[in-house]
Amino acid sequence: MKLKVTEEIWKEGGMYVSYCPELDVASCGESAEQAKKNLREAILITIEETQKIGTFDQFIQEAGFEEMQNDVPLPPQ
């Protein structure tokens, strides 16, 4: 599945914080690249877990992804 989301990364103290505002998922790392990698992993885990428990559709709708095109949620306008 492909999702188009925003990745925000900033430095806080000695760590880099990464955040995806559309999905309200955050992570961190010792470098910007590590924070980005960890955010992608956190997003994948969130998606997998919501699919397992049957709340993926609700999760994705609450994030503003309402329309689907070829089984891919379209980003909020």
PQR file with spaces between the fields and no chain letter, atoms N, CA, C, O and H, PARSE charges and radii, in Angstrom:
ATOM       1  N    MET     1       0.846   -1.174    0.000 -0.4000 1.5000
ATOM       2  CA   MET     1       0.000    0.000    0.000 -0.0000 2.0000
ATOM       3  C    MET     1       0.891    1.236    0.000  0.5500 1.7000
ATOM       4  O    MET     1       1.924    1.276    0.669 -0.5500 1.4000
ATOM       5  N    LYS     2       0.481    2.226   -0.748 -0.4000 1.5000
ATOM       6  CA   LYS     2       1.198    3.485   -0.796 -0.0000 2.0000
ATOM       7  C    LYS     2       0.356    4.574   -0.159  0.5500 1.7000
ATOM       8  O    LYS     2      -0.838    4.696   -0.433 -0.5500 1.4000
ATOM       9  H    LYS     2      -0.358    2.194   -1.292  0.4000 1.0000
ATOM      10  N    LEU     3       0.990    5.361    0.691 -0.4000 1.5000
ATOM      11  CA   LEU     3       0.352    6.518    1.303 -0.0000 2.0000
ATOM      12  C    LEU     3       1.271    7.712    1.108  0.5500 1.7000
ATOM      13  O    LEU     3       2.483    7.598    1.294 -0.5500 1.4000
ATOM      14  H    LEU     3       1.960    5.262    0.913  0.4000 1.0000
ATOM      15  N    LYS     4       0.717    8.834    0.742 -0.4000 1.5000
ATOM      16  CA   LYS     4       1.497   10.061    0.670 -0.0000 2.0000
ATOM      17  C    LYS     4       1.266   10.825    1.957  0.5500 1.7000
ATOM      18  O    LYS     4       0.153   11.263    2.244 -0.5500 1.4000
ATOM      19  H    LYS     4      -0.267    8.926    0.591  0.4000 1.0000
ATOM      20  N    VAL     5       2.346   10.982    2.738 -0.4000 1.5000
ATOM      21  CA   VAL     5       2.242   11.687    4.005 -0.0000 2.0000
ATOM      22  C    VAL     5       3.422   12.641    4.156  0.5500 1.7000
ATOM      23  O    VAL     5       4.398   12.575    3.409 -0.5500 1.4000
ATOM      24  H    VAL     5       3.250   10.625    2.505  0.4000 1.0000
ATOM      25  N    THR     6       3.309   13.517    5.127 -0.4000 1.5000
ATOM      26  CA   THR     6       4.349   14.486    5.434 -0.0000 2.0000
ATOM      27  C    THR     6       5.265   13.925    6.511  0.5500 1.7000
ATOM      28  O    THR     6       4.807   13.304    7.471 -0.5500 1.4000
ATOM      29  H    THR     6       2.516   13.571    5.734  0.4000 1.0000
ATOM      30  N    GLU     7       6.565   14.150    6.342 -0.4000 1.5000
ATOM      31  CA   GLU     7       7.536   13.797    7.379 -0.0000 2.0000
ATOM      32  C    GLU     7       8.173   15.083    7.872  0.5500 1.7000
ATOM      33  O    GLU     7       8.845   15.781    7.113 -0.5500 1.4000
ATOM      34  H    GLU     7       6.937   14.654    5.563  0.4000 1.0000
ATOM      35  N    GLU     8       7.963   15.394    9.135 -0.4000 1.5000
ATOM      36  CA   GLU     8       8.598   16.562    9.739 -0.0000 2.0000
ATOM      37  C    GLU     8       9.715   16.057   10.641  0.5500 1.7000
ATOM      38  O    GLU     8       9.508   15.143   11.440 -0.5500 1.4000
ATOM      39  H    GLU     8       7.417   14.827    9.751  0.4000 1.0000
ATOM      40  N    ILE     9      10.895   16.650   10.515 -0.4000 1.5000
ATOM      41  CA   ILE     9      12.032   16.233   11.339 -0.0000 2.0000
ATOM      42  C    ILE     9      12.688   17.487   11.910  0.5500 1.7000
ATOM      43  O    ILE     9      12.957   18.449   11.190 -0.5500 1.4000
ATOM      44  H    ILE     9      11.063   17.392    9.866  0.4000 1.0000
ATOM      45  N    TRP    10      12.940   17.456   13.214 -0.4000 1.5000
ATOM      46  CA   TRP    10      13.631   18.569   13.852 -0.0000 2.0000
ATOM      47  C    TRP    10      14.504   18.031   14.979  0.5500 1.7000
ATOM      48  O    TRP    10      14.317   16.912   15.457 -0.5500 1.4000
ATOM      49  H    TRP    10      12.722   16.674   13.799  0.4000 1.0000
ATOM      50  N    LYS    11      15.453   18.851   15.387 -0.4000 1.5000
ATOM      51  CA   LYS    11      16.379   18.457   16.454 -0.0000 2.0000
ATOM      52  C    LYS    11      15.876   18.994   17.781  0.5500 1.7000
ATOM      53  O    LYS    11      15.514   20.164   17.906 -0.5500 1.4000
ATOM      54  H    LYS    11      15.605   19.760   14.999  0.4000 1.0000
ATOM      55  N    GLU    12      15.865   18.115   18.760 -0.4000 1.5000
ATOM      56  CA   GLU    12      15.464   18.466   20.112 -0.0000 2.0000
ATOM      57  C    GLU    12      16.537   17.938   21.048  0.5500 1.7000
ATOM      58  O    GLU    12      16.647   16.729   21.254 -0.5500 1.4000
ATOM      59  H    GLU    12      16.160   17.165   18.658  0.4000 1.0000
ATOM      60  N    GLY    13      17.315   18.826   21.606 -0.4000 1.5000
ATOM      61  CA   GLY    13      18.430   18.388   22.439 -0.0000 2.0000
ATOM      62  C    GLY    13      19.426   17.631   21.583  0.5500 1.7000
ATOM      63  O    GLY    13      19.865   18.136   20.550 -0.5500 1.4000
ATOM      64  H    GLY    13      17.225   19.808   21.439  0.4000 1.0000
ATOM      65  N    GLY    14      19.788   16.425   22.000 -0.4000 1.5000
ATOM      66  CA   GLY    14      20.733   15.611   21.250 -0.0000 2.0000
ATOM      67  C    GLY    14      20.069   14.611   20.311  0.5500 1.7000
ATOM      68  O    GLY    14      20.754   13.795   19.695 -0.5500 1.4000
ATOM      69  H    GLY    14      19.431   16.015   22.839  0.4000 1.0000
ATOM      70  N    MET    15      18.749   14.664   20.192 -0.4000 1.5000
ATOM      71  CA   MET    15      18.015   13.707   19.363 -0.0000 2.0000
ATOM      72  C    MET    15      17.257   14.431   18.250  0.5500 1.7000
ATOM      73  O    MET    15      16.980   15.628   18.330 -0.5500 1.4000
ATOM      74  H    MET    15      18.192   15.327   20.692  0.4000 1.0000
ATOM      75  N    TYR    16      16.938   13.671   17.226 -0.4000 1.5000
ATOM      76  CA   TYR    16      16.091   14.172   16.145 -0.0000 2.0000
ATOM      77  C    TYR    16      14.709   13.553   16.308  0.5500 1.7000
ATOM      78  O    TYR    16      14.575   12.344   16.499 -0.5500 1.4000
ATOM      79  H    TYR    16      17.162   12.698   17.162  0.4000 1.0000
ATOM      80  N    VAL    17      13.699   14.385   16.231 -0.4000 1.5000
ATOM      81  CA   VAL    17      12.310   13.949   16.354 -0.0000 2.0000
ATOM      82  C    VAL    17      11.707   13.935   14.957  0.5500 1.7000
ATOM      83  O    VAL    17      11.930   14.852   14.167 -0.5500 1.4000
ATOM      84  H    VAL    17      13.807   15.367   16.076  0.4000 1.0000
ATOM      85  N    SER    18      10.948   12.899   14.659 -0.4000 1.5000
ATOM      86  CA   SER    18      10.259   12.796   13.373 -0.0000 2.0000
ATOM      87  C    SER    18       8.765   12.630   13.650  0.5500 1.7000
ATOM      88  O    SER    18       8.360   11.938   14.585 -0.5500 1.4000
ATOM      89  H    SER    18      10.767   12.154   15.300  0.4000 1.0000
ATOM      90  N    TYR    19       7.967   13.277   12.820 -0.4000 1.5000
ATOM      91  CA   TYR    19       6.521   13.291   13.057 -0.0000 2.0000
ATOM      92  C    TYR    19       5.764   13.296   11.743  0.5500 1.7000
ATOM      93  O    TYR    19       6.141   13.990   10.799 -0.5500 1.4000
ATOM      94  H    TYR    19       8.295   13.839   12.061  0.4000 1.0000
ATOM      95  N    CYS    20       4.702   12.523   11.691 -0.4000 1.5000
ATOM      96  CA   CYS    20       3.798   12.494   10.555 -0.0000 2.0000
ATOM      97  C    CYS    20       2.461   13.077   11.032  0.5500 1.7000
ATOM      98  O    CYS    20       1.689   12.385   11.697 -0.5500 1.4000
ATOM      99  H    CYS    20       4.396   11.959   12.458  0.4000 1.0000
ATOM     100  N    PRO    21       2.182   14.346   10.696 -0.5600 1.5000
ATOM     101  CA   PRO    21       0.963   14.973   11.208  0.2800 2.0000
ATOM     102  C    PRO    21      -0.333   14.342   10.707  0.5500 1.7000
ATOM     103  O    PRO    21      -1.321   14.312   11.440 -0.5500 1.4000
ATOM     104  N    GLU    22      -0.349   13.838    9.474 -0.4000 1.5000
ATOM     105  CA   GLU    22      -1.576   13.240    8.941 -0.0000 2.0000
ATOM     106  C    GLU    22      -2.011   12.026    9.762  0.5500 1.7000
ATOM     107  O    GLU    22      -3.203   11.821    9.989 -0.5500 1.4000
ATOM     108  H    GLU    22       0.454   13.862    8.879  0.4000 1.0000
ATOM     109  N    LEU    23      -1.045   11.226   10.205 -0.4000 1.5000
ATOM     110  CA   LEU    23      -1.363    9.997   10.933 -0.0000 2.0000
ATOM     111  C    LEU    23      -1.150   10.137   12.436  0.5500 1.7000
ATOM     112  O    LEU    23      -1.458    9.219   13.195 -0.5500 1.4000
ATOM     113  H    LEU    23      -0.076   11.392   10.021  0.4000 1.0000
ATOM     114  N    ASP    24      -0.625   11.282   12.868 -0.4000 1.5000
ATOM     115  CA   ASP    24      -0.308   11.539   14.275 -0.0000 2.0000
ATOM     116  C    ASP    24       0.594   10.444   14.847  0.5500 1.7000
ATOM     117  O    ASP    24       0.335    9.894   15.918 -0.5500 1.4000
ATOM     118  H    ASP    24      -0.375   12.028   12.251  0.4000 1.0000
ATOM     119  N    VAL    25       1.662   10.144   14.097 -0.4000 1.5000
ATOM     120  CA   VAL    25       2.643    9.132   14.498 -0.0000 2.0000
ATOM     121  C    VAL    25       3.988    9.831   14.611  0.5500 1.7000
ATOM     122  O    VAL    25       4.349   10.637   13.754 -0.5500 1.4000
ATOM     123  H    VAL    25       1.872   10.590   13.227  0.4000 1.0000
ATOM     124  N    ALA    26       4.732    9.520   15.676 -0.4000 1.5000
ATOM     125  CA   ALA    26       6.029   10.148   15.896 -0.0000 2.0000
ATOM     126  C    ALA    26       7.074    9.097   16.241  0.5500 1.7000
ATOM     127  O    ALA    26       6.757    7.989   16.675 -0.5500 1.4000
ATOM     128  H    ALA    26       4.439    8.866   16.373  0.4000 1.0000
ATOM     129  N    SER    27       8.331    9.480   16.035 -0.4000 1.5000
ATOM     130  CA   SER    27       9.458    8.635   16.410 -0.0000 2.0000
ATOM     131  C    SER    27      10.662    9.545   16.618  0.5500 1.7000
ATOM     132  O    SER    27      10.524   10.769   16.622 -0.5500 1.4000
ATOM     133  H    SER    27       8.589   10.380   15.683  0.4000 1.0000
ATOM     134  N    CYS    28      11.835    8.955   16.790 -0.4000 1.5000
ATOM     135  CA   CYS    28      13.038    9.752   16.974 -0.0000 2.0000
ATOM     136  C    CYS    28      14.258    8.919   16.602  0.5500 1.7000
ATOM     137  O    CYS    28      14.151    7.722   16.335 -0.5500 1.4000
ATOM     138  H    CYS    28      11.947    7.961   16.787  0.4000 1.0000
ATOM     139  N    GLY    29      15.416    9.567   16.588 -0.4000 1.5000
ATOM     140  CA   GLY    29      16.660    8.882   16.282 -0.0000 2.0000
ATOM     141  C    GLY    29      17.846    9.781   16.592  0.5500 1.7000
ATOM     142  O    GLY    29      17.687   10.976   16.844 -0.5500 1.4000
ATOM     143  H    GLY    29      15.503   10.539   16.805  0.4000 1.0000
ATOM     144  N    GLU    30      19.028    9.198   16.570 -0.4000 1.5000
ATOM     145  CA   GLU    30      20.238    9.957   16.869 -0.0000 2.0000
ATOM     146  C    GLU    30      20.689   10.815   15.696  0.5500 1.7000
ATOM     147  O    GLU    30      21.517   11.710   15.870 -0.5500 1.4000
ATOM     148  H    GLU    30      19.157    8.228   16.366  0.4000 1.0000
ATOM     149  N    SER    31      20.155   10.555   14.495 -0.4000 1.5000
ATOM     150  CA   SER    31      20.429   11.366   13.313 -0.0000 2.0000
ATOM     151  C    SER    31      19.107   11.601   12.590  0.5500 1.7000
ATOM     152  O    SER    31      18.110   10.934   12.862 -0.5500 1.4000
ATOM     153  H    SER    31      19.483    9.828   14.354  0.4000 1.0000
ATOM     154  N    ALA    32      19.114   12.559   11.666 -0.4000 1.5000
ATOM     155  CA   ALA    32      17.893   12.829   10.900 -0.0000 2.0000
ATOM     156  C    ALA    32      17.488   11.607   10.092  0.5500 1.7000
ATOM     157  O    ALA    32      16.304   11.280   10.005 -0.5500 1.4000
ATOM     158  H    ALA    32      19.924   13.101   11.444  0.4000 1.0000
ATOM     159  N    GLU    33      18.459   10.936    9.506 -0.4000 1.5000
ATOM     160  CA   GLU    33      18.155    9.736    8.714 -0.0000 2.0000
ATOM     161  C    GLU    33      17.584    8.622    9.586  0.5500 1.7000
ATOM     162  O    GLU    33      16.639    7.942    9.186 -0.5500 1.4000
ATOM     163  H    GLU    33      19.420   11.201    9.577  0.4000 1.0000
ATOM     164  N    GLN    34      18.154    8.432   10.778 -0.4000 1.5000
ATOM     165  CA   GLN    34      17.646    7.400   11.696 -0.0000 2.0000
ATOM     166  C    GLN    34      16.233    7.738   12.145  0.5500 1.7000
ATOM     167  O    GLN    34      15.382    6.853   12.240 -0.5500 1.4000
ATOM     168  H    GLN    34      18.922    8.984   11.103  0.4000 1.0000
ATOM     169  N    ALA    35      15.975    9.017   12.422 -0.4000 1.5000
ATOM     170  CA   ALA    35      14.634    9.441   12.828 -0.0000 2.0000
ATOM     171  C    ALA    35      13.632    9.189   11.705  0.5500 1.7000
ATOM     172  O    ALA    35      12.509    8.753   11.959 -0.5500 1.4000
ATOM     173  H    ALA    35      16.666    9.736   12.345  0.4000 1.0000
ATOM     174  N    LYS    36      14.034    9.460   10.472 -0.4000 1.5000
ATOM     175  CA   LYS    36      13.168    9.223    9.311 -0.0000 2.0000
ATOM     176  C    LYS    36      12.878    7.735    9.149  0.5500 1.7000
ATOM     177  O    LYS    36      11.735    7.342    8.919 -0.5500 1.4000
ATOM     178  H    LYS    36      14.946    9.814   10.266  0.4000 1.0000
ATOM     179  N    LYS    37      13.917    6.908    9.268 -0.4000 1.5000
ATOM     180  CA   LYS    37      13.758    5.459    9.163 -0.0000 2.0000
ATOM     181  C    LYS    37      12.830    4.938   10.266  0.5500 1.7000
ATOM     182  O    LYS    37      11.951    4.114   10.014 -0.5500 1.4000
ATOM     183  H    LYS    37      14.846    7.228    9.455  0.4000 1.0000
ATOM     184  N    ASN    38      13.037    5.426   11.481 -0.4000 1.5000
ATOM     185  CA   ASN    38      12.211    4.986   12.611 -0.0000 2.0000
ATOM     186  C    ASN    38      10.757    5.427   12.452  0.5500 1.7000
ATOM     187  O    ASN    38       9.842    4.707   12.851 -0.5500 1.4000
ATOM     188  H    ASN    38      13.751    6.095   11.686  0.4000 1.0000
ATOM     189  N    LEU    39      10.540    6.612   11.870 -0.4000 1.5000
ATOM     190  CA   LEU    39       9.172    7.071   11.634 -0.0000 2.0000
ATOM     191  C    LEU    39       8.472    6.166   10.628  0.5500 1.7000
ATOM     192  O    LEU    39       7.322    5.776   10.831 -0.5500 1.4000
ATOM     193  H    LEU    39      11.284    7.197   11.546  0.4000 1.0000
ATOM     194  N    ARG    40       9.161    5.837    9.555 -0.4000 1.5000
ATOM     195  CA   ARG    40       8.549    4.946    8.558 -0.0000 2.0000
ATOM     196  C    ARG    40       8.192    3.595    9.179  0.5500 1.7000
ATOM     197  O    ARG    40       7.140    3.025    8.889 -0.5500 1.4000
ATOM     198  H    ARG    40      10.095    6.153    9.390  0.4000 1.0000
ATOM     199  N    GLU    41       9.079    3.093   10.032 -0.4000 1.5000
ATOM     200  CA   GLU    41       8.806    1.825   10.709 -0.0000 2.0000
ATOM     201  C    GLU    41       7.593    1.963   11.634  0.5500 1.7000
ATOM     202  O    GLU    41       6.742    1.075   11.679 -0.5500 1.4000
ATOM     203  H    GLU    41       9.933    3.556   10.268  0.4000 1.0000
ATOM     204  N    ALA    42       7.517    3.066   12.364 -0.4000 1.5000
ATOM     205  CA   ALA    42       6.382    3.290   13.269 -0.0000 2.0000
ATOM     206  C    ALA    42       5.074    3.393   12.485  0.5500 1.7000
ATOM     207  O    ALA    42       4.042    2.891   12.930 -0.5500 1.4000
ATOM     208  H    ALA    42       8.208    3.787   12.327  0.4000 1.0000
ATOM     209  N    ILE    43       5.114    4.038   11.326 -0.4000 1.5000
ATOM     210  CA   ILE    43       3.915    4.140   10.479 -0.0000 2.0000
ATOM     211  C    ILE    43       3.499    2.760    9.989  0.5500 1.7000
ATOM     212  O    ILE    43       2.317    2.418   10.028 -0.5500 1.4000
ATOM     213  H    ILE    43       5.952    4.446   10.964  0.4000 1.0000
ATOM     214  N    LEU    44       4.464    1.963    9.528 -0.4000 1.5000
ATOM     215  CA   LEU    44       4.143    0.609    9.059 -0.0000 2.0000
ATOM     216  C    LEU    44       3.549   -0.249   10.170  0.5500 1.7000
ATOM     217  O    LEU    44       2.575   -0.970    9.952 -0.5500 1.4000
ATOM     218  H    LEU    44       5.424    2.240    9.496  0.4000 1.0000
ATOM     219  N    ILE    45       4.135   -0.169   11.351 -0.4000 1.5000
ATOM     220  CA   ILE    45       3.619   -0.942   12.485 -0.0000 2.0000
ATOM     221  C    ILE    45       2.202   -0.503   12.823  0.5500 1.7000
ATOM     222  O    ILE    45       1.336   -1.339   13.082 -0.5500 1.4000
ATOM     223  H    ILE    45       4.926    0.417   11.528  0.4000 1.0000
ATOM     224  N    THR    46       1.959    0.808   12.823 -0.4000 1.5000
ATOM     225  CA   THR    46       0.619    1.323   13.116 -0.0000 2.0000
ATOM     226  C    THR    46      -0.391    0.803   12.104  0.5500 1.7000
ATOM     227  O    THR    46      -1.482    0.368   12.473 -0.5500 1.4000
ATOM     228  H    THR    46       2.662    1.488   12.612  0.4000 1.0000
ATOM     229  N    ILE    47      -0.026    0.849   10.827 -0.4000 1.5000
ATOM     230  CA   ILE    47      -0.925    0.357    9.779 -0.0000 2.0000
ATOM     231  C    ILE    47      -1.177   -1.133    9.934  0.5500 1.7000
ATOM     232  O    ILE    47      -2.322   -1.579    9.862 -0.5500 1.4000
ATOM     233  H    ILE    47       0.859    1.203   10.527  0.4000 1.0000
ATOM     234  N    GLU    48      -0.118   -1.910   10.148 -0.4000 1.5000
ATOM     235  CA   GLU    48      -0.273   -3.360   10.309 -0.0000 2.0000
ATOM     236  C    GLU    48      -1.153   -3.704   11.506  0.5500 1.7000
ATOM     237  O    GLU    48      -2.014   -4.580   11.419 -0.5500 1.4000
ATOM     238  H    GLU    48       0.813   -1.549   10.206  0.4000 1.0000
ATOM     239  N    GLU    49      -0.934   -3.017   12.614 -0.4000 1.5000
ATOM     240  CA   GLU    49      -1.707   -3.320   13.820 -0.0000 2.0000
ATOM     241  C    GLU    49      -3.171   -2.922   13.673  0.5500 1.7000
ATOM     242  O    GLU    49      -4.053   -3.647   14.134 -0.5500 1.4000
ATOM     243  H    GLU    49      -0.235   -2.306   12.684  0.4000 1.0000
ATOM     244  N    THR    50      -3.449   -1.776   13.037 -0.4000 1.5000
ATOM     245  CA   THR    50      -4.850   -1.393   12.844 -0.0000 2.0000
ATOM     246  C    THR    50      -5.538   -2.351   11.884  0.5500 1.7000
ATOM     247  O    THR    50      -6.735   -2.608   12.020 -0.5500 1.4000
ATOM     248  H    THR    50      -2.733   -1.187   12.662  0.4000 1.0000
ATOM     249  N    GLN    51      -4.799   -2.882   10.914 -0.4000 1.5000
ATOM     250  CA   GLN    51      -5.378   -3.879   10.016 -0.0000 2.0000
ATOM     251  C    GLN    51      -5.683   -5.166   10.773  0.5500 1.7000
ATOM     252  O    GLN    51      -6.731   -5.777   10.562 -0.5500 1.4000
ATOM     253  H    GLN    51      -3.827   -2.673   10.803  0.4000 1.0000
ATOM     254  N    LYS    52      -4.772   -5.582   11.656 -0.4000 1.5000
ATOM     255  CA   LYS    52      -4.971   -6.813   12.431 -0.0000 2.0000
ATOM     256  C    LYS    52      -6.202   -6.743   13.322  0.5500 1.7000
ATOM     257  O    LYS    52      -6.944   -7.718   13.446 -0.5500 1.4000
ATOM     258  H    LYS    52      -3.921   -5.086   11.828  0.4000 1.0000
ATOM     259  N    ILE    53      -6.417   -5.581   13.946 -0.4000 1.5000
ATOM     260  CA   ILE    53      -7.542   -5.488   14.884 -0.0000 2.0000
ATOM     261  C    ILE    53      -8.817   -4.959   14.228  0.5500 1.7000
ATOM     262  O    ILE    53      -9.843   -4.784   14.885 -0.5500 1.4000
ATOM     263  H    ILE    53      -5.814   -4.790   13.845  0.4000 1.0000
ATOM     264  N    GLY    54      -8.732   -4.705   12.911 -0.4000 1.5000
ATOM     265  CA   GLY    54      -9.926   -4.326   12.168 -0.0000 2.0000
ATOM     266  C    GLY    54     -10.317   -2.865   12.264  0.5500 1.7000
ATOM     267  O    GLY    54     -11.471   -2.519   12.010 -0.5500 1.4000
ATOM     268  H    GLY    54      -7.899   -4.847   12.377  0.4000 1.0000
ATOM     269  N    THR    55      -9.367   -1.986   12.631 -0.4000 1.5000
ATOM     270  CA   THR    55      -9.700   -0.565   12.751 -0.0000 2.0000
ATOM     271  C    THR    55      -8.972    0.296   11.713  0.5500 1.7000
ATOM     272  O    THR    55      -8.937    1.520   11.842 -0.5500 1.4000
ATOM     273  H    THR    55      -8.430   -2.267   12.837  0.4000 1.0000
ATOM     274  N    PHE    56      -8.400   -0.324   10.705 -0.4000 1.5000
ATOM     275  CA   PHE    56      -7.643    0.428    9.707 -0.0000 2.0000
ATOM     276  C    PHE    56      -8.512    1.465    8.993  0.5500 1.7000
ATOM     277  O    PHE    56      -8.105    2.618    8.851 -0.5500 1.4000
ATOM     278  H    PHE    56      -8.429   -1.318   10.600  0.4000 1.0000
ATOM     279  N    ASP    57      -9.696    1.068    8.545 -0.4000 1.5000
ATOM     280  CA   ASP    57     -10.573    2.005    7.832 -0.0000 2.0000
ATOM     281  C    ASP    57     -10.903    3.214    8.702  0.5500 1.7000
ATOM     282  O    ASP    57     -10.889    4.347    8.223 -0.5500 1.4000
ATOM     283  H    ASP    57     -10.027    0.131    8.660  0.4000 1.0000
ATOM     284  N    GLN    58     -11.197    2.979    9.965 -0.4000 1.5000
ATOM     285  CA   GLN    58     -11.501    4.071   10.886 -0.0000 2.0000
ATOM     286  C    GLN    58     -10.262    4.951   11.081  0.5500 1.7000
ATOM     287  O    GLN    58     -10.362    6.178   11.057 -0.5500 1.4000
ATOM     288  H    GLN    58     -11.208    2.058   10.355  0.4000 1.0000
ATOM     289  N    PHE    59      -9.108    4.331   11.272 -0.4000 1.5000
ATOM     290  CA   PHE    59      -7.852    5.064   11.459 -0.0000 2.0000
ATOM     291  C    PHE    59      -7.557    5.971   10.275  0.5500 1.7000
ATOM     292  O    PHE    59      -7.217    7.141   10.450 -0.5500 1.4000
ATOM     293  H    PHE    59      -9.027    3.335   11.292  0.4000 1.0000
ATOM     294  N    ILE    60      -7.686    5.435    9.082 -0.4000 1.5000
ATOM     295  CA   ILE    60      -7.346    6.171    7.875 -0.0000 2.0000
ATOM     296  C    ILE    60      -8.366    7.289    7.601  0.5500 1.7000
ATOM     297  O    ILE    60      -8.002    8.355    7.105 -0.5500 1.4000
ATOM     298  H    ILE    60      -7.963    4.484    8.940  0.4000 1.0000
ATOM     299  N    GLN    61      -9.635    7.041    7.925 -0.4000 1.5000
ATOM     300  CA   GLN    61     -10.662    8.076    7.765 -0.0000 2.0000
ATOM     301  C    GLN    61     -10.454    9.210    8.761  0.5500 1.7000
ATOM     302  O    GLN    61     -10.619   10.377    8.407 -0.5500 1.4000
ATOM     303  H    GLN    61      -9.931    6.175    8.328  0.4000 1.0000
ATOM     304  N    GLU    62     -10.095    8.887   10.000 -0.4000 1.5000
ATOM     305  CA   GLU    62      -9.830    9.905   11.010 -0.0000 2.0000
ATOM     306  C    GLU    62      -8.623   10.758   10.624  0.5500 1.7000
ATOM     307  O    GLU    62      -8.525   11.916   11.030 -0.5500 1.4000
ATOM     308  H    GLU    62      -9.962    7.939   10.288  0.4000 1.0000
ATOM     309  N    ALA    63      -7.710   10.193    9.845 -0.4000 1.5000
ATOM     310  CA   ALA    63      -6.537   10.930    9.374 -0.0000 2.0000
ATOM     311  C    ALA    63      -6.880   11.814    8.181  0.5500 1.7000
ATOM     312  O    ALA    63      -6.044   12.602    7.739 -0.5500 1.4000
ATOM     313  H    ALA    63      -7.790    9.252    9.515  0.4000 1.0000
ATOM     314  N    GLY    64      -8.096   11.697    7.653 -0.4000 1.5000
ATOM     315  CA   GLY    64      -8.524   12.542    6.545 -0.0000 2.0000
ATOM     316  C    GLY    64      -8.428   11.890    5.182  0.5500 1.7000
ATOM     317  O    GLY    64      -8.721   12.537    4.177 -0.5500 1.4000
ATOM     318  H    GLY    64      -8.776   11.057    8.011  0.4000 1.0000
ATOM     319  N    PHE    65      -8.026   10.628    5.114 -0.4000 1.5000
ATOM     320  CA   PHE    65      -7.946    9.902    3.848 -0.0000 2.0000
ATOM     321  C    PHE    65      -9.301    9.268    3.594  0.5500 1.7000
ATOM     322  O    PHE    65      -9.581    8.172    4.080 -0.5500 1.4000
ATOM     323  H    PHE    65      -7.787   10.103    5.930  0.4000 1.0000
ATOM     324  N    GLU    66     -10.142    9.953    2.835 -0.4000 1.5000
ATOM     325  CA   GLU    66     -11.513    9.486    2.660 -0.0000 2.0000
ATOM     326  C    GLU    66     -11.736    8.732    1.371  0.5500 1.7000
ATOM     327  O    GLU    66     -12.472    7.745    1.350 -0.5500 1.4000
ATOM     328  H    GLU    66      -9.915   10.843    2.440  0.4000 1.0000
ATOM     329  N    GLU    67     -11.119    9.173    0.306 -0.4000 1.5000
ATOM     330  CA   GLU    67     -11.354    8.537   -0.987 -0.0000 2.0000
ATOM     331  C    GLU    67     -10.274    7.499   -1.275  0.5500 1.7000
ATOM     332  O    GLU    67      -9.136    7.627   -0.824 -0.5500 1.4000
ATOM     333  H    GLU    67     -10.521    9.975    0.324  0.4000 1.0000
ATOM     334  N    MET    68     -10.644    6.484   -2.023 -0.4000 1.5000
ATOM     335  CA   MET    68      -9.703    5.449   -2.423 -0.0000 2.0000
ATOM     336  C    MET    68      -9.592    5.465   -3.941  0.5500 1.7000
ATOM     337  O    MET    68     -10.574    5.682   -4.650 -0.5500 1.4000
ATOM     338  H    MET    68     -11.568    6.380   -2.390  0.4000 1.0000
ATOM     339  N    GLN    69      -8.381    5.232   -4.421 -0.4000 1.5000
ATOM     340  CA   GLN    69      -8.155    5.110   -5.856 -0.0000 2.0000
ATOM     341  C    GLN    69      -7.245    3.910   -6.062  0.5500 1.7000
ATOM     342  O    GLN    69      -6.092    3.923   -5.633 -0.5500 1.4000
ATOM     343  H    GLN    69      -7.583    5.056   -3.845  0.4000 1.0000
ATOM     344  N    ASN    70      -7.754    2.876   -6.715 -0.4000 1.5000
ATOM     345  CA   ASN    70      -7.012    1.630   -6.915 -0.0000 2.0000
ATOM     346  C    ASN    70      -6.519    1.046   -5.596  0.5500 1.7000
ATOM     347  O    ASN    70      -5.366    0.629   -5.481 -0.5500 1.4000
ATOM     348  H    ASN    70      -8.691    2.865   -7.064  0.4000 1.0000
ATOM     349  N    ASP    71      -7.416    1.022   -4.592 -0.4000 1.5000
ATOM     350  CA   ASP    71      -7.125    0.504   -3.258 -0.0000 2.0000
ATOM     351  C    ASP    71      -6.032    1.284   -2.529  0.5500 1.7000
ATOM     352  O    ASP    71      -5.422    0.759   -1.597 -0.5500 1.4000
ATOM     353  H    ASP    71      -8.352    1.360   -4.686  0.4000 1.0000
ATOM     354  N    VAL    72      -5.778    2.514   -2.934 -0.4000 1.5000
ATOM     355  CA   VAL    72      -4.814    3.371   -2.251 -0.0000 2.0000
ATOM     356  C    VAL    72      -5.550    4.585   -1.710  0.5500 1.7000
ATOM     357  O    VAL    72      -6.216    5.295   -2.464 -0.5500 1.4000
ATOM     358  H    VAL    72      -6.273    2.940   -3.691  0.4000 1.0000
ATOM     359  N    PRO    73      -5.436    4.836   -0.386 -0.5600 1.5000
ATOM     360  CA   PRO    73      -6.087    6.031    0.174  0.2800 2.0000
ATOM     361  C    PRO    73      -5.472    7.300   -0.392  0.5500 1.7000
ATOM     362  O    PRO    73      -4.249    7.433   -0.448 -0.5500 1.4000
ATOM     363  N    LEU    74      -6.316    8.230   -0.812 -0.4000 1.5000
ATOM     364  CA   LEU    74      -5.848    9.514   -1.313 -0.0000 2.0000
ATOM     365  C    LEU    74      -5.655   10.469   -0.147  0.5500 1.7000
ATOM     366  O    LEU    74      -6.448   10.459    0.795 -0.5500 1.4000
ATOM     367  H    LEU    74      -7.309    8.122   -0.767  0.4000 1.0000
ATOM     368  N    PRO    75      -4.610   11.298   -0.196 -0.5600 1.5000
ATOM     369  CA   PRO    75      -4.344   12.209    0.924  0.2800 2.0000
ATOM     370  C    PRO    75      -5.431   13.272    1.053  0.5500 1.7000
ATOM     371  O    PRO    75      -6.159   13.558    0.102 -0.5500 1.4000
ATOM     372  N    PRO    76      -5.524   13.855    2.260 -0.5600 1.5000
ATOM     373  CA   PRO    76      -6.505   14.925    2.471  0.2800 2.0000
ATOM     374  C    PRO    76      -6.220   16.092    1.520  0.5500 1.7000
ATOM     375  O    PRO    76      -5.068   16.364    1.182 -0.5500 1.4000
ATOM     376  N    GLN    77      -7.267   16.765    1.103 -0.4000 1.5000
ATOM     377  CA   GLN    77      -7.105   17.913    0.188 -0.0000 2.0000
ATOM     378  C    GLN    77      -6.722   19.143    0.952  0.5500 1.7000
ATOM     379  O    GLN    77      -6.542   20.207    0.359 -0.5500 1.4000
ATOM     380  H    GLN    77      -8.203   16.544    1.378  0.4000 1.0000
